[in-house]
Amino acid sequence: MKKVMEQTKSELLSAARSEDLHPAVQCTAVIALCFLLTSTGWLSWEYHLMEQIPTGTTDMCTMVAGYLLQAVGLVICAFCLRRRPALLETLFPVSLLIHMVCMVPAVLSPYVSGTLVFGFLMNIACGVIAGFYLYSLTICVSAKYRASAFGIGYGLSIMASWFLSLIDGGSVYYSERVLLICLLLTAAAYLATAGLKDLLQTAPEAADTKAQTLPETESSAAKNPPSLEKYTGRSFLGTAVLLVLLFSIVNSSGFAFPAADLGRSVNVEFSRLVYAGGLILAGLMTDRNRKYGAICALTALIIPFIILALKGGSISVILFWLLSYFAFGFYAVYRIILFSDIASESGLLFLSGFGLLVGRIGDAVGEMICLILADRLVVIVFLTAILFAASVAVFFRVYQVLYVPEAARQLTERERFAQFAAEHDLSPREQDVMHQILENKTVSEIAASLSISENTVKYHVRNILQKTGCHSRKELITNYNA
């Protein structure tokens, strides 16, 4: 009978994993296609701008204005989720269409004004598209697969982007063929969302279930994310926003991926393979334990200082690109999952894209610091150090809220026994006997220890077994220690 029960339990857990894994795979595909689409369009736009204006101005237009406009798109998506969630089903395909239509003049226009205007509109559409797939990630994917789905989705799209760069020596990004590729990706992204439609229609219920339900066999360290029900007030949310903002500024102020390096000594598509590795590693690690993912993201903030220390030397700029992209993988996963977990646990689904929204603002600010203070390395180091110190302070505030209470709530042995006794209504004498049972003492040893007869011990043992629903002392001990 016991073997049958264990087999049934194993089958149920296997079915639960399969049920959770299927939407995770679907969402990973949606994320990969959408990010490949938007990043391909964005890179083509940047390359086209570099042919028309100086690289410094290109950086200001793409990585400052462009990022801020992506944040605007995310705000539009969040507003839609807050006010009219049903509109999102229409907003997503419309954004795909706008992105595709605007991309044509953005990458082909012979006029700088046309390239900029339509490129900016394309960035707003990118933000809305990102808001949709981050909402889907929050709703459709179980918490234990959420970071992996995001990291692998982004990682696969980056690998595909590198593969595209191999076609005709990377000329595809400079030709009309990129429009055909993006048109196919647009259609594929739209079709890929069809499999998520049913899950998205049950959004509130799905969010609650997937955020809170984990297999019983998972280790306690992997039971993530921690409960956020008590921590979704303005104070905590403000702290979380500040943390993501500071992380992003520090990362970008250390190294800003300058357009001047492209084509001369850096192949951005190849460099981004390291970004893919960081994303996938961070995703897997974060799903294994949220705390480890958070600590790795904080630790990665050291890399901007390493880059600043090496600047001006004979070190190849390729190393700077590789280090920055690897570190960026950990920030990218952390900021997305932090707010995805908050949105899922609290039911405030419009927050699902806030990690990227705030992150893009921070990326733009960090880029601006690099551009404005390009010739003042000492000032950049000093400012980055101040922001780093602030990041550490804010990080530990968030860390204490999310993780320290979980550790503090672990019951002491005395509290656990008292809880067990109260739950099963054990009398004081039965509690004395229970203590002895947990020490694996025999009936005679218990009788001698408590100065009572063996028959009295047996009487209390029977009562304890009856109250706890156990059939043997071994089962009783097992249940207590479970």
VMD Tcl script that draws the C-alpha trace (Angstrom):
set ca {
  {0.00 0.00 0.00}
  {2.81 2.37 0.92}
  {4.60 1.68 -2.38}
  {1.40 2.38 -4.30}
  {0.96 5.69 -2.47}
  {4.58 6.68 -3.14}
  {4.21 5.75 -6.81}
  {0.99 7.76 -7.07}
  {2.65 10.73 -5.40}
  {5.59 10.47 -7.80}
  {3.25 10.35 -10.78}
  {1.34 13.39 -9.54}
  {4.55 15.36 -9.05}
  {5.73 14.34 -12.51}
  {2.42 15.46 -14.01}
  {2.61 18.76 -12.10}
  {6.11 19.40 -13.41}
  {4.98 18.62 -16.94}
  {1.99 20.93 -16.54}
  {4.25 23.75 -15.30}
  {6.98 23.11 -17.86}
  {4.78 23.24 -20.96}
  {3.71 26.91 -20.58}
  {7.29 27.77 -19.57}
  {8.55 26.39 -22.89}
  {5.82 28.26 -24.78}
  {6.64 31.53 -23.03}
  {10.36 31.01 -23.64}
  {9.62 30.74 -27.36}
  {7.52 33.94 -27.28}
  {10.26 35.83 -25.43}
  {12.95 34.55 -27.80}
  {11.02 35.53 -30.93}
  {9.97 38.94 -29.61}
  {13.42 39.87 -28.36}
  {15.06 38.64 -31.58}
  {12.61 40.79 -33.54}
  {13.11 43.96 -31.51}
  {16.88 43.59 -31.10}
  {17.35 42.91 -34.82}
  {15.35 46.02 -35.69}
  {17.20 48.06 -33.06}
  {20.66 47.00 -34.26}
  {19.77 47.73 -37.89}
  {18.51 51.16 -36.84}
  {21.71 51.86 -34.90}
  {23.91 50.79 -37.82}
  {21.91 53.00 -40.18}
  {22.25 55.98 -37.83}
  {26.02 55.45 -37.62}
  {26.18 55.99 -41.38}
  {24.39 59.34 -41.00}
  {25.62 60.98 -37.78}
  {28.71 60.84 -35.48}
  {28.98 57.85 -33.16}
  {28.67 59.97 -30.01}
  {25.39 61.39 -31.25}
  {24.31 57.88 -32.24}
  {24.86 56.72 -28.65}
  {22.79 59.62 -27.35}
  {19.95 58.83 -29.77}
  {19.93 55.05 -29.38}
  {21.05 54.30 -25.83}
  {19.64 57.37 -24.12}
  {16.61 58.56 -26.08}
  {15.89 55.07 -27.42}
  {15.97 53.45 -23.98}
  {13.81 56.19 -22.47}
  {11.24 55.71 -25.23}
  {11.23 51.97 -24.57}
  {10.38 52.89 -20.98}
  {7.49 54.98 -22.37}
  {6.23 51.89 -24.20}
  {6.41 49.90 -20.98}
  {4.46 52.65 -19.19}
  {1.76 52.40 -21.87}
  {1.58 48.65 -21.35}
  {1.46 49.03 -17.54}
  {-1.29 51.66 -17.83}
  {-3.27 49.31 -20.05}
  {-2.88 46.47 -17.54}
  {-3.91 48.77 -14.71}
  {-6.99 50.26 -16.40}
  {-8.12 47.97 -19.21}
  {-6.33 44.58 -19.14}
  {-8.54 43.25 -21.92}
  {-7.01 45.78 -24.31}
  {-3.63 44.07 -24.09}
  {-4.81 41.34 -26.43}
  {-5.29 44.03 -29.09}
  {-2.37 46.23 -28.08}
  {0.22 43.52 -28.67}
  {-0.52 42.77 -32.36}
  {-0.97 46.50 -33.02}
  {2.48 47.11 -31.50}
  {3.98 44.38 -33.68}
  {2.45 46.05 -36.72}
  {3.63 49.54 -35.71}
  {7.12 48.18 -35.04}
  {7.29 46.60 -38.49}
  {5.86 49.63 -40.31}
  {8.17 52.09 -38.53}
  {11.20 49.89 -39.05}
  {11.07 50.34 -42.84}
  {11.89 54.08 -42.86}
  {13.98 53.75 -39.68}
  {16.54 51.56 -41.45}
  {16.14 52.82 -45.03}
  {15.47 56.57 -44.81}
  {18.18 58.70 -46.44}
  {17.24 61.55 -44.09}
  {18.42 61.72 -40.49}
  {15.10 63.17 -39.37}
  {13.19 60.24 -40.86}
  {15.59 57.71 -39.34}
  {15.23 59.31 -35.91}
  {11.46 59.88 -35.87}
  {10.53 56.41 -37.05}
  {13.30 54.86 -34.97}
  {11.91 56.54 -31.87}
  {8.40 55.28 -32.66}
  {9.87 51.82 -33.16}
  {11.43 52.00 -29.68}
  {8.07 52.83 -28.11}
  {6.62 49.77 -29.84}
  {9.57 47.74 -28.52}
  {8.60 48.76 -25.00}
  {4.99 47.69 -25.45}
  {6.08 44.35 -26.93}
  {8.43 43.80 -23.99}
  {5.65 44.69 -21.56}
  {3.46 42.02 -23.13}
  {5.97 39.18 -22.92}
  {6.96 40.12 -19.36}
  {3.28 40.06 -18.42}
  {3.01 36.64 -20.08}
  {6.08 35.50 -18.14}
  {4.45 36.53 -14.86}
  {1.09 34.97 -15.64}
  {1.90 31.82 -17.56}
  {5.12 30.53 -16.00}
  {5.50 28.92 -12.60}
  {7.84 30.78 -10.25}
  {10.33 27.89 -10.26}
  {10.83 28.21 -14.05}
  {10.34 31.95 -14.48}
  {13.96 33.13 -14.42}
  {15.09 30.25 -16.63}
  {12.35 30.99 -19.16}
  {13.45 34.61 -19.37}
  {17.20 33.92 -19.41}
  {16.98 31.11 -21.95}
  {14.54 33.06 -24.12}
  {16.87 36.05 -24.31}
  {19.90 33.78 -24.68}
  {18.42 31.89 -27.64}
  {17.50 35.13 -29.39}
  {21.05 36.44 -28.96}
  {22.48 33.24 -30.41}
  {20.11 33.56 -33.37}
  {21.18 37.19 -33.79}
  {24.81 36.08 -33.97}
  {23.88 33.48 -36.59}
  {22.26 36.23 -38.68}
  {25.46 38.25 -38.46}
  {27.32 35.41 -40.19}
  {25.20 35.77 -43.32}
  {27.24 37.63 -45.94}
  {29.65 38.87 -43.31}
  {26.97 40.68 -41.33}
  {25.73 42.71 -44.28}
  {22.18 41.49 -43.64}
  {21.80 44.19 -40.96}
  {22.63 46.86 -43.53}
  {20.38 45.60 -46.33}
  {16.68 45.39 -47.16}
  {16.80 41.67 -46.35}
  {16.61 42.50 -42.66}
  {13.06 43.74 -43.28}
  {12.04 40.36 -44.68}
  {13.61 38.61 -41.69}
  {11.79 40.89 -39.26}
  {8.52 40.43 -41.14}
  {8.84 36.66 -40.69}
  {9.75 37.14 -37.02}
  {6.72 39.40 -36.54}
  {4.41 36.71 -37.92}
  {6.13 34.01 -35.85}
  {5.88 36.09 -32.65}
  {2.18 36.69 -33.21}
  {1.47 33.01 -33.90}
  {3.55 31.92 -30.89}
  {1.30 33.92 -28.56}
  {-1.74 31.90 -29.67}
  {-0.71 29.05 -27.37}
  {-0.69 31.42 -24.40}
  {-4.14 32.87 -25.06}
  {-6.06 30.53 -22.73}
  {-3.54 31.03 -19.93}
  {-3.68 34.81 -20.26}
  {-7.47 34.78 -20.01}
  {-7.22 33.23 -16.53}
  {-4.61 35.74 -15.43}
  {-5.44 36.42 -11.75}
  {-6.01 32.78 -10.84}
  {-2.96 31.66 -12.77}
  {-0.74 34.20 -11.09}
  {-1.77 33.15 -7.59}
  {-1.46 29.43 -8.29}
  {1.84 29.52 -10.14}
  {3.48 31.85 -7.67}
  {2.54 29.91 -4.56}
  {2.44 26.21 -5.55}
  {5.66 24.21 -5.53}
  {6.26 20.45 -5.50}
  {6.66 19.00 -2.05}
  {9.95 17.41 -3.06}
  {11.61 20.75 -3.75}
  {14.24 21.73 -1.23}
  {13.42 24.59 1.08}
  {16.09 26.70 -0.58}
  {14.28 26.43 -3.89}
  {10.85 27.38 -2.60}
  {10.92 30.74 -4.33}
  {9.96 33.46 -4.48}
  {9.40 34.29 -0.80}
  {5.99 35.60 0.14}
  {5.58 39.26 -0.72}
  {2.04 39.73 0.52}
  {3.15 41.95 3.39}
  {5.72 43.86 1.39}
  {3.84 45.43 -1.51}
  {3.28 48.78 0.16}
  {4.64 51.99 -1.30}
  {7.71 51.92 0.91}
  {8.90 48.51 -0.25}
  {8.00 49.10 -3.90}
  {9.85 52.41 -3.82}
  {12.91 50.67 -2.40}
  {12.75 47.97 -5.08}
  {12.45 50.63 -7.80}
  {15.42 52.52 -6.37}
  {17.49 49.33 -6.23}
  {16.92 48.47 -9.89}
  {17.57 52.08 -10.88}
  {20.88 52.20 -8.99}
  {22.01 48.79 -10.27}
  {21.37 49.87 -13.86}
  {23.09 53.24 -13.49}
  {26.20 51.72 -11.90}
  {26.42 49.04 -14.58}
  {26.02 51.49 -17.48}
  {28.28 54.19 -16.04}
  {31.16 51.72 -15.88}
  {30.94 50.90 -19.58}
  {28.38 52.18 -22.06}
  {28.88 49.96 -25.13}
  {30.04 52.88 -27.32}
  {29.04 52.81 -30.98}
  {32.54 54.03 -31.86}
  {33.89 50.53 -31.14}
  {31.53 48.82 -33.58}
  {32.98 47.65 -36.86}
  {36.46 48.83 -35.88}
  {37.46 46.14 -33.40}
  {34.21 44.82 -31.93}
  {31.62 42.50 -33.39}
  {28.62 43.27 -31.20}
  {26.71 40.11 -32.19}
  {29.66 37.93 -31.19}
  {30.23 39.87 -27.97}
  {26.60 39.38 -27.05}
  {27.16 35.61 -26.93}
  {28.77 36.24 -23.53}
  {25.61 38.14 -22.60}
  {23.62 35.03 -23.58}
  {25.81 32.90 -21.33}
  {25.33 35.28 -18.41}
  {21.57 35.36 -18.95}
  {21.18 31.58 -19.05}
  {23.48 31.03 -16.06}
  {21.72 33.74 -14.04}
  {18.29 32.36 -14.96}
  {19.11 28.82 -13.86}
  {20.79 30.03 -10.67}
  {17.94 32.38 -9.77}
  {15.34 29.65 -10.18}
  {17.39 27.38 -7.97}
  {17.53 30.02 -5.26}
  {16.37 33.63 -5.47}
  {18.90 34.70 -2.86}
  {21.83 33.37 -4.89}
  {20.60 35.23 -7.97}
  {20.30 38.48 -6.02}
  {23.75 38.14 -4.45}
  {25.32 37.37 -7.84}
  {23.71 40.49 -9.31}
  {25.18 42.57 -6.48}
  {28.59 40.93 -6.83}
  {28.61 41.66 -10.56}
  {28.62 45.39 -9.73}
  {32.35 44.99 -9.15}
  {32.89 44.56 -12.90}
  {32.22 48.23 -13.78}
  {35.03 49.19 -11.37}
  {37.36 46.67 -12.97}
  {36.61 48.21 -16.36}
  {37.14 51.75 -15.06}
  {40.47 50.68 -13.54}
  {41.63 49.18 -16.84}
  {40.59 52.11 -19.02}
  {43.40 54.09 -20.52}
  {45.73 51.10 -20.56}
  {46.70 48.76 -23.36}
  {43.79 46.41 -22.69}
  {41.67 45.64 -25.74}
  {38.19 47.15 -25.72}
  {36.89 43.69 -26.63}
  {37.55 42.64 -23.03}
  {35.43 45.54 -21.78}
  {32.53 44.47 -24.01}
  {32.76 40.85 -22.87}
  {32.96 41.70 -19.16}
  {30.12 44.20 -19.36}
  {27.84 41.88 -21.27}
  {28.48 38.99 -18.87}
  {27.65 41.17 -15.85}
  {24.65 42.63 -17.64}
  {23.16 39.13 -17.90}
  {22.85 38.94 -14.10}
  {21.34 42.44 -13.78}
  {18.90 41.74 -16.59}
  {17.56 38.58 -14.97}
  {17.48 40.01 -11.45}
  {15.58 43.18 -12.28}
  {13.01 41.32 -14.39}
  {12.38 38.53 -11.88}
  {12.26 40.84 -8.85}
  {9.24 42.69 -10.21}
  {7.74 39.65 -11.91}
  {7.64 37.93 -8.51}
  {6.20 41.03 -6.85}
  {3.49 41.32 -9.50}
  {2.61 37.65 -9.26}
  {2.52 37.45 -5.47}
  {0.65 40.71 -4.93}
  {-1.77 40.45 -7.84}
  {-0.59 43.88 -9.06}
  {0.03 42.55 -12.56}
  {0.76 45.96 -14.05}
  {4.07 45.80 -12.15}
  {5.28 42.83 -14.20}
  {7.30 45.02 -16.57}
  {8.56 47.52 -13.98}
  {11.94 45.79 -13.72}
  {12.72 46.54 -17.35}
  {10.95 49.91 -17.22}
  {13.06 51.23 -14.35}
  {16.11 49.41 -15.69}
  {15.87 51.16 -19.04}
  {15.70 54.54 -17.30}
  {18.79 53.59 -15.29}
  {20.57 52.35 -18.43}
  {19.87 55.70 -20.11}
  {21.11 57.69 -17.10}
  {24.29 55.60 -16.86}
  {24.90 56.04 -20.59}
  {24.43 59.79 -20.24}
  {26.97 59.90 -17.42}
  {29.50 58.13 -19.64}
  {28.88 60.45 -22.57}
  {28.91 63.72 -20.62}
  {31.91 62.80 -18.46}
  {33.82 60.90 -21.15}
  {37.01 62.91 -20.55}
  {36.72 62.96 -16.76}
  {37.50 59.43 -15.65}
  {38.17 60.42 -12.02}
  {34.74 62.04 -11.75}
  {33.08 58.94 -13.23}
  {34.89 56.69 -10.76}
  {33.93 58.92 -7.82}
  {30.29 59.15 -8.89}
  {30.07 55.42 -9.61}
  {31.56 54.64 -6.19}
  {28.89 56.75 -4.47}
  {26.14 55.06 -6.47}
  {27.65 51.65 -5.73}
  {27.62 52.34 -1.98}
  {24.00 53.44 -2.25}
  {23.21 50.28 -4.24}
  {24.66 48.05 -1.52}
  {22.70 49.86 1.21}
  {19.42 49.64 -0.70}
  {20.12 46.04 -1.71}
  {20.35 44.91 1.91}
  {17.10 46.68 2.74}
  {15.38 44.70 0.01}
  {17.29 41.56 1.00}
  {16.15 41.82 4.62}
  {12.54 42.24 3.59}
  {12.50 39.34 1.15}
  {14.78 36.78 2.76}
  {15.77 37.50 6.36}
  {12.17 37.21 7.65}
  {11.95 33.80 6.04}
  {14.97 32.63 8.02}
  {13.74 34.30 11.19}
  {10.41 32.53 10.89}
  {12.07 29.11 11.14}
  {10.74 27.66 14.40}
  {13.04 26.59 17.18}
  {12.76 22.98 18.32}
  {10.81 24.03 21.41}
  {8.39 26.14 19.34}
  {7.96 23.33 16.84}
  {7.12 20.82 19.57}
  {4.69 23.25 21.21}
  {2.99 23.80 17.86}
  {2.76 20.05 17.26}
  {1.33 19.45 20.73}
  {-1.25 22.22 20.35}
  {-2.24 21.02 16.90}
  {-2.95 17.51 18.17}
  {-4.28 18.53 21.60}
  {-1.70 16.54 23.56}
  {-2.04 16.63 27.34}
  {0.97 17.59 29.52}
  {1.67 13.92 30.34}
  {1.30 12.94 26.67}
  {3.80 15.65 25.82}
  {6.24 14.14 28.32}
  {5.81 10.74 26.68}
  {6.14 12.28 23.22}
  {9.51 13.79 24.18}
  {10.70 10.33 25.19}
  {9.39 8.76 21.98}
  {11.33 11.28 19.92}
  {14.47 10.13 21.73}
  {13.68 6.56 20.58}
  {13.35 5.25 24.12}
  {11.64 1.93 24.81}
  {8.50 1.57 26.90}
  {10.48 0.45 29.94}
  {12.94 3.33 29.56}
  {10.08 5.83 29.32}
  {8.41 4.32 32.38}
  {11.65 4.58 34.38}
  {12.33 8.12 33.20}
  {8.84 9.40 34.06}
  {8.36 7.20 37.15}
  {5.15 5.65 35.83}
  {4.13 2.09 35.01}
  {4.69 0.55 31.58}
  {0.92 0.09 31.15}
  {0.45 3.82 31.71}
  {3.12 4.52 29.09}
  {1.36 2.23 26.61}
  {-1.93 3.96 27.35}
  {-0.46 7.39 26.59}
  {1.29 6.10 23.45}
  {-2.04 4.75 22.14}
  {-3.69 8.11 22.80}
  {-0.89 9.97 21.03}
  {-1.08 7.69 17.98}
  {-4.85 8.08 17.88}
  {-4.72 11.88 18.11}
  {-2.03 12.17 15.45}
  {-3.56 9.62 13.09}
  {-0.42 7.47 13.12}
  {-0.23 3.69 13.27}
  {3.22 3.25 14.76}
  {5.88 5.10 16.70}
  {8.08 5.14 13.60}
  {5.35 6.83 11.57}
  {4.79 9.30 14.42}
  {8.47 10.30 14.47}
  {8.54 10.59 10.68}
  {5.48 12.83 10.64}
  {6.87 15.02 13.38}
  {10.18 15.50 11.56}
  {8.53 16.10 8.19}
}
mol new
graphics top color blue
foreach p $ca { graphics top sphere $p radius 0.5 }
foreach p [lrange $ca 0 end-1] q [lrange $ca 1 end] { graphics top cylinder $p $q radius 0.2 }
display resetview
